[in-house]
């Protein structure tokens, strides 16, 4: 699989941590047995080199992470409220906004089982064109997973529509579901709203994350509603990203929908108890993934 978009340093109250939704998804999908290529861009600077070092782990290739001599590595200031819910203030005109097309992407896209992308990574016109071209180069059977990840003011109806038209799997949260109701008239009941999204955008699967209330995962003929027991929240950074990672790896393994949703919620709950978006996962959580995806040469 591949993950497309931003690599950022999260400037948290507890300190600096490497992040960005696509980087978090890639890192945690590799931890769950996935074979992952991260497609992004960092600056040729200290933060960029530190990001590449931090993201090195078995199963994750940074071969397609470029370096810009002119533009800085991305940063985002993260503020936490009393419940640990994060809000973000992003830097402007950073390396990930200028992700150029590479001829190597055509071959990579054609051999992927899954590709993950979001809306924030498309705020820059260069990156937007590259991400769309990459998605268009995938095969009919590729899972094209849109993790909506709305970050005002860096999205538009046009970006949302173009992304949904290219996706066949959708993951969003409750606030993003409200935003999508502006694109098509959705029922008030969440399960019915997700079924409508499946129908309108011809999706294979939709996941709705609901914070402490767990997640709803639906296909055209199956639904899973799971709520994890309460946890002491440190911060919510990366919780949605590990849910996405677990969703994709579970779908690629062919796991049952209820199993995917339960395990993804367990992982997201754990991440909420830890600072930053990519904490090391305890063995009791990774032991659930008993059918590892076959490793391949990442070069």
N, C-alpha and C positions, 0 to 999 in steps of 0.2 A: 504494500500500500504506500501511498504518498500523502503528505500533508503540505498544503500550499498556503503561504501567507507570511504574516509578521513574526519576527523574532524581536522580543523587547526585554529590557531589564525592568522588572517591577520594583519601583522604589517604595517599599513598604515601611510602615512605622518600625518594624522589627529589623529592617535592613534591606539590602539589595539582593534580589533573586532573579535568575534568568526565567523568562516566561514568554508570553504571547500565546494565544489560544492554539495556533497550529503547532508551535514548538511543544507546548504542554501535551497536546494530543499525541504527537509523534513519540515523545519521550515515554509516556505511560503505555501507549500501545506496544512499544518495544518491550517494556517491562512485563506485559501480559502475553508475550510470546510472538507478537507480530514482527514482520520484517518490513521496516519503514524507511522511506526516503523523505527527508525534509527538504522542501524547495523554498528558498527564501534568499534574503540578502542582508548582510551586516556591513558595518563600516570596517575599513582597514585601520582599526584603532584598538585601544586596550580593551574596551567593552566587547568589541566584535571577537577578538581573540579569546577573551574569557568565556563568551557565549559558546564558541565552538568547542572549547575545552570542556565546559560544563555539560554539553549535550552529547559528549562521547559516551556511548554505552553499547553493549552487545545488542545487535538487531536494529540499530539506528544508524543510518548513513547520512552524513552532512556533505557528501560529495557535490550535491546540487545547491549548496548554500554559497552564493557568490560574495565577493567583498568589493566594496566601493572605496576608491581612494579619495573621493570628494565628499561623500555624504556620511553622516554619523550613524552609528548603531542606534536602534530605537530605544526609547525610554518612556515610561509612563509612571506618573505619580499616583500612588494608590492610597486612598483614604478609607478608613474603616469606621462604620457607625457602631453604636453600642452592642448590636447583635453580631458584629463581625462581617456585615455585608459590605462589599467593596464598591467604591466609586472611583472613576479613573479620569486622569487628565493627561492626554497624549501629547508628545512632541510633534512637531510638524516637519514635513519634507525630510524624511529620514531614508536610510538605505533601502528598507523594505518597500517603500513607496515606488521605487524605481527598479523593480525586478524585471530584467530584460528577457526576451525570448532567447532560448538556446536551441540549436538544431538537435541536441541530445534529448530534449524534452519529448520530441515526437516518438522516439523509440521507447522511452521510459513510459509514457502515457499508454502506449499500445499494449504493454505487458502487465499492467496493474490489475489486481483484483478489486482494489478500492482506492478512492482518492477523497480526501477531506478538504473542505474549504469553507470560508466564511465571508461576511460582508466587509468587515474592517480592513482586511487585506486588499480590498479593491478600492480603497479611497483614493489612491494615486492612479492616474490614467494609464501609466506604463504597466504597473502591476495588474491593473484590471484587465488590460488587453492580454497580458501573458496568461493570467489565470483562466480567462475564458477560452483562449486558444488551446491551453493544456486540456481543459475539460472536453473540448470538442474533439480532441485527438484520442480520447479513450474509446474503448470498445462498447458495444451494446450491452455486454454482460457486466461491465465494471460498475461497482457500487460508487455512485457519486453523492457523497454525504455532505449536505449543507448544514453546518452548525451556525445558525443565523447570527448570533453574537453581535447584536445591534449596539453600537456605541455612538450616541448623538455627539456631534452633528454629522458623523461620517458614514451616512447611508442615505439612500433615496429610494423612491418607489421604483425607479428604473433599475437600480442595482438589485433590489429585491426580486423584481419580476424576472430579470435576466438570470439570476442565480437559481430561482425556483424552476425555471424552464430547463435548466441544465441538470438539476438534481434528480435523483430517484429515491433518496433517503433524506429525511428532514429531522433535525433536532432543534428544539426551541424551548424557551421558558415561558412562564405565564404572561409576563409583560410583552414579550415578543409575539405571543399569540394574539394579544389585543391589537398590536401594530399590524399584523397580517390581516386582521379583519377589515382593514381599510382597502385591501386588494380585492377581496371577495367577501360577500356577505356570509358570515359564519354563524352557526347556531350558538346559543348561549352555553349549552352543555359542553364541557371540554371534550368528552368522547365523541360527540356528534360533530364538533368542530374539526377534530382530527380526521374523522372519516370524510368530511367535506374536502379537506386539504388533499387527502389521498386521491379523491375523485377528480378535483379540479386540475391538479398539477401532475396527475398520473404517477403518483409516488408508490414505492413498494412498502415503505414503512415510515411512520412518524413517531417521534418520541417527544413527550412534553415533560420537562422537569419542573417540580413544584416546591423546591426548597425542602423544608422540614416535612412537607406532605408527601414526599417521595416522587414517583414518576409514573406516567401513563405511556404505554408503548403499544402501538396498534399497527396492524396490517389490514388488508381488506377482509380477512376472515378470522382474525384472532386479536385478542386484547389482553394486556397484562397491566394490572394496577397494583403497585407495590409501595409500601411506606416503611421506611427503616425506623428502628427505635431511636428516640432523641439522643443527641450527642452534645457535648460541651464544645461550642464553636469557637475556634481560634480566629479563623477568617474563611471566607467562602471562595477565595482565589483558587482557580483550577478545579473546583468541584464539578462544574459542567463539562470541563475538558476531559476529565477522566471518565465521566459517564459516556461521552462520545467515543473515547478510545475503547472502552469495554463493549459498547454497542457494536462498533465496527468489527472488532476481533471476534465477538460472539456470533455475529452474522456470517462472517467468513468461515467460522468453524461449523456452522450449521446447528448451533445450539437452539434449544426451544426458547420461544419468546419470553416465557416466564422466568427461565433461568438467566437469560441475558439481563432482564430488567432487575431481578433481585441482586445479582452480582454487581451490576453497574451502580445500583443505589448503595450497596455496602461500601464499595470503593469510594464513591462520592462523599458518603458520610465520614469515612476515615480522613479523607483529604481536608474536610472542614475542621478537623481537630488539630491540624498541623499548619505551621506557617508556610505560605508560599504555595505555588501551583504544582510542584513536582517533588513531593516528599518521597523518600524511600518507602516502599510498601512492605508491610510485615508478611512473613511467610504464610500465616494463616489465611491471608486474603489471596495471595498468589497461588496457593495450593489448590484453590478452586478451579484453576485453569489447567485441567488434567489432560487436555488434548492439544499440546503445543503445535502451532503452525510450523511446518518444515522450514528450517533455516536454509537460506540460499546465500550465495556469494554476493556481497553488497558492492563489490567494485565494478 
